[in-house]
Amino acid sequence: MKKEVYKIFKMYCQQYKLNNYKSKKLWSIIRPICYHKEFLKRLQTPFWHHDIKTLGEHIICDAIVTYKIIDKVNKKNKKAINIYLAVIIAMFHDLYEKPWQNNLELPRRKFKNNHGFTHPIEAITNAITWFPNYFIEDKDTLIIIDGVIHHMFPFPVRIIDSGLELNNQEKYEKLDDKYKKIIKLSTNIGKVGIFSIRKSFYIEGRIMSKADKIVAIRKDLKSIDGYISFLTGKNKKLLKKEEKI
């Protein structure tokens, strides 16, 4: 599968018109994450994401678009947006625990704990667990965590409270307290009831969030069923796709 992931990456670089020089620079950033066994798992069935891509493909596309946007902004406005951190946010933003569409094995949750509201917390929990080397510097850690937690804006994210239910709750509980404090603070700011509704404080996270919308709306989501599945977890179009495979 390691050979396949690079082919997938190059295919989407061509689709999004990222030239060879820039694709090499981007690949040097994301390669260690792409080769991790948990990421490779998310390039395969049953990890479908939205209507037509695997989760791994979606993440790679987000990284490509994030890179393109920041590269353009930095050159045009001579800004120093951290392209490396933004790409890392893209690679971590959807590393949630389990397939969420049409998954009958998932435990029943209260509506407030549905995938759409909780998966950013699952994703950052897994990222810290599987890729601890990216969370050594305090400032970088703040930027990455806040970017992942709020990548769905304006869609809300669940706050951390006693009623929170995650598919990787045990992993979350085992995180170092310093990480749990940052995650809790990130979800509590912008709190409206049991949800947090705000953009990331950091431009790297805000641009990654924009890239996510570009990829999802323009390329991934092709049906009403795909949008409905955010709240219900059921995607009729995906069921039809799986029947053909």
N, C-alpha and C positions, 0 to 999 in steps of 0.2 A: 504493500500500500504506500510505502514511502516514495516509490518511483511515480506512482499515480498522482500523489498530491502535487508534485511539481508540474506535471502535465496539466492538471486542473488549474493551478495558479496561472500558468502561461496562457491557457485558453481564455481565462477571464481578463488577463492583461490585454489581450488582443481585442476582446469585446469592448472593454472600456478605454481602448486606445492609449495604453500606457506603453511608451517606447521601451526598447530593449535595455538601454542604459538605466532608466529609472526603475524598470522592473527588477533589474539585478540589485539595485540599492534597496528596494523594498523587500526582496526575497531575503537579503542578508539580515533584515530585522525580524522577519516573521518565521524564518526557517526553523529555529529551535522549538517554537510553539507548534508549528505544523507537523513536526516529526514526533511529537509526544503521543503516546498511545491513546490518551483520552481524546485528543483532537482528531486523530485518525479514525477513531470509532464514530465520531460525529460527521464523518464524510460518507457514511454508509447507512443503509436501511437498518433500523426504523427511524433514524433521526432526520425525518423530514421537517423542513421549516418553511412556513407559508405554503404556497401552492406547488412550486415547481423545482425547488432546490433542496439539497440536503443542508443541514445546519452548517456543516463545515464550509460548503460552497458559499453560503450567505455571508459567513464571517470573512472569508477571503475577499469577497466582493466589497464588503464594507471597508476593509483595510485598503484596498486599491483606490476606492473613491475618496476616502479620507486623505490618503497620500496625495492624490491629484489636487484636491481642493487646497490643501495647505501649501503644497509646492507652488501653486499658482499665486496664492495670496502673498506668500513670502517674497516671491520675485516681483510682483506688481507693486506692492506697498512697502517693500523692504522691511517687513516685520520679522520678528524672530519667534514665530510660533514653533513650539517643540514638536516637530513632525514625528519623532521617535515615540514620544509618550502618547500622542494621538493615535498612532498605529497600534500601540500596545493596548490602549483602551478598546479599539476596534476588535482586536483579536480576543479580548477577554469578555466583551459585553454580553455575549449570549452563551457562555459556557455553562448553561443550566444542567441540572442533574439527569433528568429523564426525558424521553420523547413525550411531547405534550398533546399531540393531536391524535385523536381516536385511540388513545392508550387506555384500555379497559383495566389494566393492572394498577393504575394510579389510584391511591386512596381518595375517597370523597372528601372534599374540602368545603369549608364555608366559602361563599362567593368572594368575600374580602381576601381570601388566600388563593384565589385562582392564579394560574400561570402568568397571565398578563401583569398582575400586580406584584408578584413575588420573584419572578425569574431573575431580575437584576441582582437581588440579594444572593440567590443561589449561585449565580455566575461569578460574582466577586468572591464568594466563599470558596468555590472550586479553584479559581485563579490563584488565590493566596495559598491554598493547600498544595496545588500541583506545581506552581511556579514561584516559590518563595524568593528566589533571587531578584525578582522584579519589585520586591517590596522591602528593600533594605533602606534606601534613602527616604527620609521622612517626607520631604516635599513631593517627591515622585509618587509616593504612596498616597498622599492626599489627592493628587491630581487624578491618578488612575481610579481610585475607589469612587470619588465623586463623579467622575465621568461615566463609569459603568452603572452606578446606581441610578443616574438620571438620564440615561441614553434614550429613554422612551418619551421624554417630554414632548408634548403636553399630556401624555398618558401618565397617570399617577403611579407611584410606587408605594408599597406598603411600608408603614413605619415599623420599627422594632418594638414590639410589646409582648406581653405574656400570651396573647392570642395568636401570635404568628406561627404558621405551619409551613415548613419548608420540606422539600423532598430530600434535602441533605442537612436536616436540622442537627444531626449528630456532629457533622463536620463543622457547622457554624459554632456549636457549643465548644468545640475543641480549639477554635482559633485563639491566638494570643489575645489577651484583654485589650492591648493597644489597638488591634485591628477592629475588634468588636466595638470599641468606643468610637472609632472614626466612622464605621458603618452606621451606628446608631445616631451619631450627630448628623451625618449626611441625610438620613431619612427624616430626622426630627425638624430640621430647618425647612421651612415651607410647608409645615404640617397643617392640614385641613382635616380635622377628625382623625381617622386612622390612616390617612394617606398623606404623602408629600407630593406637592405639585410645584416644581420649579426646574429651571435650567441648571446645568452644572455651573459652578462658580468660575470654572476655568475654560478658556477659549478652546483648548484642545478637546475637552469633553463636548463643548457646544458644537464644534465642527464635526466631530465624530457622529453626534446625534443627527446633524443635518445629512451626513453621508448615509446614515442608516435609513432615513426617510427616502432619499433618492433611490437607493437600491431596492427597498421594499415596494415603494409605490410605482416606480417606473419599470422595474424588471421582475420582481418576485410575485407580488399579489396580482392575480389575474381574474379573480372571481369574488362575488359577494360572500361565498362560503369561506373564503380565506380570511376576510375581515371578521365575520361572525365568530370564527374559531378562536379569536383572541379571548373572547369572554366565555365561550361554551366548551372549548377543547375539542369540538367535533367539526370535521371538515369533510363534507360529502364528496367534494371534488377529489380530495386525496384518496378517499376510499375507492373511487373509480379508477384512479391511477394505479393503486396497489393491486387491484384485480387484474390489470393488464400485464403486470410484471411477472 
